[in-house]
Amino acid sequence: MARKKYCKTAIEDQADLKAIREKPTPSMIAGLIMIGFSYIIGLPAVVAMGIIAVWAKKPLVAVIGGPLIYAISTIIFIIGIRMAGKTYVHVFCRWMVRVVLEKILGDDVRMLSESGSSDKGC
């Protein structure tokens, strides 16, 4: 796997987290707020629906409302992730690949960058 192009370039380029230090755009900030909001309305709202269902003696409130509000929070979370930035995900993944492969391979990581073979994808 370390010989795959994606992994090999992450090691050769010494992928790091410098891009995360840049000032976030308004879209990224909105995405992060949406991610936080999704956590607020996620599981706590489902628990609240259950409590309301027991208190009102209407089980359908929990049966229908719980999954519905959880689905809505998941959609908000996914939209927030998309807005927060695909760039950050790619930067983090490249860095993580480099760090993990360097830990696994140790000194053999130098041989990988000197080998010159390049397979496609990772």
PLY file of the C-alpha trace (Angstrom):
ply
format ascii 1.0
element vertex 122
property float x
property float y
property float z
element edge 121
property int vertex1
property int vertex2
end_header
0.00 0.00 0.00
2.87 2.37 0.73
3.94 2.12 -2.92
0.64 3.50 -4.18
0.87 6.95 -5.76
-1.26 8.76 -3.14
0.67 7.29 -0.21
4.05 7.71 -1.86
3.48 11.39 -2.72
2.25 12.07 0.82
5.56 10.75 2.12
7.73 12.41 -0.55
6.00 15.79 -0.15
6.28 15.54 3.65
2.53 16.26 3.92
1.80 18.47 6.91
-1.02 20.50 8.43
0.12 24.00 7.37
-3.07 24.62 5.36
-5.14 24.35 8.54
-3.40 27.45 9.95
-4.94 29.67 7.26
-7.81 31.98 8.21
-11.14 30.18 7.71
-13.55 31.49 5.09
-17.16 32.40 5.97
-18.28 29.15 4.33
-15.97 27.15 6.60
-17.22 28.97 9.68
-20.85 28.34 8.67
-20.00 24.67 8.12
-18.43 24.36 11.57
-21.48 26.02 13.13
-23.73 23.54 11.30
-21.63 20.63 12.57
-21.96 21.90 16.14
-25.70 22.47 15.71
-26.14 18.92 14.40
-24.65 17.59 17.64
-27.01 19.76 19.67
-30.13 18.52 17.88
-28.91 14.96 17.35
-28.99 12.54 20.25
-30.25 15.02 22.88
-33.33 15.74 20.75
-33.97 12.01 20.32
-33.78 11.52 24.08
-36.11 14.49 24.57
-38.56 12.95 22.09
-38.50 9.74 24.13
-39.14 11.61 27.36
-42.01 13.54 25.76
-43.46 10.31 24.36
-43.43 8.68 27.81
-44.83 11.80 29.51
-47.62 12.24 26.94
-48.20 8.47 26.66
-47.91 8.74 22.88
-45.27 6.23 21.70
-45.56 7.36 18.09
-43.86 10.63 19.08
-40.69 8.67 19.81
-41.15 6.07 17.07
-41.58 8.65 14.31
-40.04 11.80 15.80
-36.81 10.24 17.08
-35.54 8.84 13.78
-36.84 11.88 11.90
-34.97 14.41 14.02
-31.86 12.21 13.98
-32.03 12.04 10.16
-32.35 15.82 10.00
-29.32 16.26 12.26
-27.33 13.84 10.10
-28.19 15.81 6.96
-27.15 19.06 8.68
-23.89 17.38 9.76
-23.10 16.22 6.20
-23.85 19.67 4.76
-21.66 21.20 7.47
-18.79 18.85 6.62
-19.09 19.79 2.93
-19.11 23.50 3.77
-16.32 23.28 6.34
-13.99 22.24 3.61
-12.99 19.37 1.48
-9.51 20.90 1.54
-9.11 20.30 5.26
-10.17 16.68 4.89
-7.62 16.10 2.14
-4.85 17.86 4.07
-5.61 15.84 7.19
-5.83 12.52 5.29
-2.50 13.07 3.49
-0.83 13.99 6.78
-2.34 10.97 8.55
-1.23 8.61 5.75
2.32 9.98 5.98
2.48 9.73 9.77
1.02 6.20 9.91
3.26 4.87 7.14
6.35 6.44 8.70
5.46 4.78 12.03
4.86 1.41 10.37
7.81 1.48 7.98
10.34 3.26 10.19
13.64 3.64 8.31
12.25 1.73 5.32
10.28 4.85 4.37
13.47 6.28 2.83
13.77 3.26 0.53
10.21 3.84 -0.63
10.91 7.39 -1.79
14.12 6.28 -3.53
12.54 3.27 -5.29
10.86 5.21 -8.10
8.03 2.73 -8.78
4.60 4.37 -8.87
1.37 2.45 -8.82
-1.96 4.17 -9.25
-4.30 5.16 -6.42
-4.37 4.39 -2.73
0 1
1 2
2 3
3 4
4 5
5 6
6 7
7 8
8 9
9 10
10 11
11 12
12 13
13 14
14 15
15 16
16 17
17 18
18 19
19 20
20 21
21 22
22 23
23 24
24 25
25 26
26 27
27 28
28 29
29 30
30 31
31 32
32 33
33 34
34 35
35 36
36 37
37 38
38 39
39 40
40 41
41 42
42 43
43 44
44 45
45 46
46 47
47 48
48 49
49 50
50 51
51 52
52 53
53 54
54 55
55 56
56 57
57 58
58 59
59 60
60 61
61 62
62 63
63 64
64 65
65 66
66 67
67 68
68 69
69 70
70 71
71 72
72 73
73 74
74 75
75 76
76 77
77 78
78 79
79 80
80 81
81 82
82 83
83 84
84 85
85 86
86 87
87 88
88 89
89 90
90 91
91 92
92 93
93 94
94 95
95 96
96 97
97 98
98 99
99 100
100 101
101 102
102 103
103 104
104 105
105 106
106 107
107 108
108 109
109 110
110 111
111 112
112 113
113 114
114 115
115 116
116 117
117 118
118 119
119 120
120 121
